[in-house]
Amino acid sequence: MTTPARHSRRQLIGLVTGTKMQKTVTVEVQRTFKHAKYGKFLRRRKRYLAHDEQPTAQVGDTVVIESTRPLSRSKCWRVVRVLSRSQLAAAEAFDPTAEAMESIGAVKAPRGEAGDR
């Protein structure tokens, strides 16, 4: 008698939209389907939280996620691999307000000092 094969797990392809949690990424999966009555093609999206053990995925990357046992209250998917890297991930993050504040040398005075009424 041979050992039973592990059940195949559901895999989805999606876009990483957030990486602000430790070892967790937010993946947005988009699906297209035809309306049953009217025949129009509709797009729906759903966001999944996926476990990323070594933080390899960046915002904008296309990744493959796979279902797994529940890892937390809302996390039951894991990142299998990164399919394609984003052009935004390679570029340095640009914050126009921080750059403008540095250029004019504006520093906010702490509360309680002169000029604060």
N, C-alpha and C positions, 0 to 999 in steps of 0.2 A: 504494500500500500504506500503510495506516495503522499507527501505532505501537500495539503491544499495550497494553491497559489493565493497570494494576497489579492484581495479585491482591488480592481482598478479604481482609482480615485478620480473624482471630477476635477478637470483642469479648465481654467479660464485665462484669457489673455486680456490685459487691461493696462491702463496708464496710471503711473504713480502720481498722486496729487498732493501728498503730504508725507513728511518724514520727521515731524516734530517730536514723536515719542521714541523712547529707547527701544530698539529692536523691533519696532513696529512701523509699517508703512500703510498709508491709505491708498487703495487701488480702485480706480473707477473703471467699471466694465460696462461697455455699451453694447446693446443688442438691437437688432432690427427685425421687425416682424410685420406681417401683413394683417390688416384689420379684417376680422371675420366677416363683417357685413359689407363694409364699403370698399374693401380692397386696397385702401391706401396703405403705403408702407410707413410705419411709425418707428421712432427711435426712443428707446428707454435706456436709462442708465441706473446703475446701482453701485454703491460704494461698499467695499469690503476692507476690513482691517486684516492685514497679513503679517505673519511673523517673519522677520528678516534677521537671522542670527548674527551674521557678520553684516553690518550695515553697508550693503553693496548698491542698493537701489537709490537713485536720486530722483528729485522731482522732475517729471517729464519723461522718464524712462518707460519703455514698454516692457512688461514683465509677464511671466507665466506664474500663476498661483495655483495651488493644489489644496483640496480639502483635506483636513486632518482632524484629529480629536480636539475637543475644546481646550484651548490653551488659557483662556480667560473668559470673562463674562461675554465679551463681544468678539473674540478672536478665535476663529476656527479654520483659518487658511494659512498657508505658508508660501513664501516665495521660492520657486524652484530654480528659476534662472532669469537673467536679464536678456531680453531679446535684442533690444537696441537702445543705445544711449541717446540722451537728449542733447541738443545743441546748447540748451540753456545750462545744463549741468557743467559743461566745459567752461562756459563764460563765468566771469566773476560776478557775484551778486552786486547790483547797482542800486543804491538808495539815494534818490535825488534830493530829498530833504536834508539828509545828513551832510551831503556834499555842499549844499547851499548854506547850511548853518556854519560849516567850517570856513567857507570862503568869506563870509561877512564877519566872522569872529563873534557871533552872538552867543553869549553864555547867559543862561537864566540865573538871576540872583536868587539866593535862598530867601525864604519867607522871613519877615521880621526886619529886614534891612531897609535902608533909606530908599525912598521911591516906591515903596510898596504900600499903597493905600487901599 
